[in-house]
C-alpha cells in the first residue's frame, strides 16, 4: 500500500525505531497518529513532522488503545495502516524472572498489539483494505540466553500475526511481521530486570533508520515477513541447520551478571 495520504498509527513513536519510522512515513506523505507513554518526547517528534498528531498512550491499557484509534478517526477519518512497534525489553535467567516484569512485558509487547488490532480491524474491514505491521524480533525465532522472556512475547506476537492473516484472508487487510536484529537505540538500556548479560559476541547492529526503511518498504510491498539485513536472515538459517552447535556457541558467549536491586 502506498503510504502517501494514508492514515498511519505508529506506537512507541517517541524515540528509537518508532521515531525513525514516523520520520520515514512523513517523508512518504502519510498522515501520522503517533503514540507513546512519553508525553514530552512524543510531542517533540510530532511537532517536527507535517500532518502528525501525538496521542500519549499506554498500549497495555485497552481503553487507551481504543481512545488512540478514536482520536485517529476524529483527526483523519480512518486508519489505513497500524504499526505495532511499542515494546519493553526484559533481561534475566528464566528461573529468576520477576512476575511483575514478565506481566508488564506481555501486556505491552503482546496484549497491546492485540487491543489495537481489535480496535482497527473493524474500520479496515469496512473500508475493504488496510495493513497491520507487527514489529517483532529475530529473537522470536532464535532466543538468546537471558532474553527468553522478551523472546517469548515476540514469538507469541508472531503466532498471533500468522493466525490473524488467515482469519483476514480475502478481506483486503494485509498482515506483516518485521523482524529486526540488533538495533542501535536506547532500548537495551531501558529493559526490565535486575542485571544484564555480558556478551563475548557483540554484533554492531543497525541504526533505527534502517529498520524504519524496512517498515516503509513492507508497507509498500505487503510481505508476510520482512528482515532488516541479510545477516539476520542468514543467522536464523544457520540456527535451523545446526541447532545443537548454535546452542553450544550461545551458552559460551553469554554470561549473566546480577545487579542488586536499588531501593
C-alpha positions, 0 to 999 in steps of 0.5 A: 500500500502506498503510504502517501495520504494514508492514515498511519498509527505508529506506537512507541513513536517517541524515540528509537525505531518508532521515531525513525519510522514516523520520520520515514512515513512523513517523508512518504506523505502519510498522515501520522497518529503517533503514540507513546507513554512519553508525553514530552518526547512524543510531542517533540517528534510530532511537532517536527513532522507535517500532518502528525498528531501525538496521542500519549498512550499506554498500549497495555491499557485497552481503553487507551488503545481504543481512545488512540484509534478514536482520536485517529478517526476524529483527526483523519477519518480512518486508519489505513495502516497500524504499526505495532512497534511499542515494546519493553525489553526484559533481561534475566535467567528464566528461573529468576524472572520477576512476575511483575516484569514478565506481566508488564512485558506481555501486556505491552509487547503482546496484549497491546498489539492485540487491543489495537488490532481489535480496535482497527480491524473493524474500520479496515474491514469496512473500508475493504483494505488496510495493513497491520505491521507487527514489529517483532524480533529475530529473537522470536525465532532464535532466543538468546540466553537471558532474553527468553522472556522478551523472546517469548512475547515476540514469538507469541506476537508472531503466532498471533500475526500468522493466525490473524492473516488467515482469519483476514484472508480475502478481506483486503487487510494485509498482515506483516511481521518485521523482524529486526536484529540488533538495533542501535537505540536506547532500548537495551538500556531501558529493559526490565530486570535486575542485571544484564548479560555480558556478551563475548559476541557483540554484533554492531547492529543497525541504526533505527533508520534502517529498520524504519526503511524496512517498515516503509518498504513492507508497507509498500510491498505487503510481505508476510515477513520482512528482515532488516539485513541479510545477516539476520536472515542468514543467522536464523538459517544457520540456527535451523541447520545446526541447532545443537552447535548454535546452542553450544556457541550461545551458552559460551558467549553469554554470561549473566551478571546480577545487579542488586536491586536499588531501593 
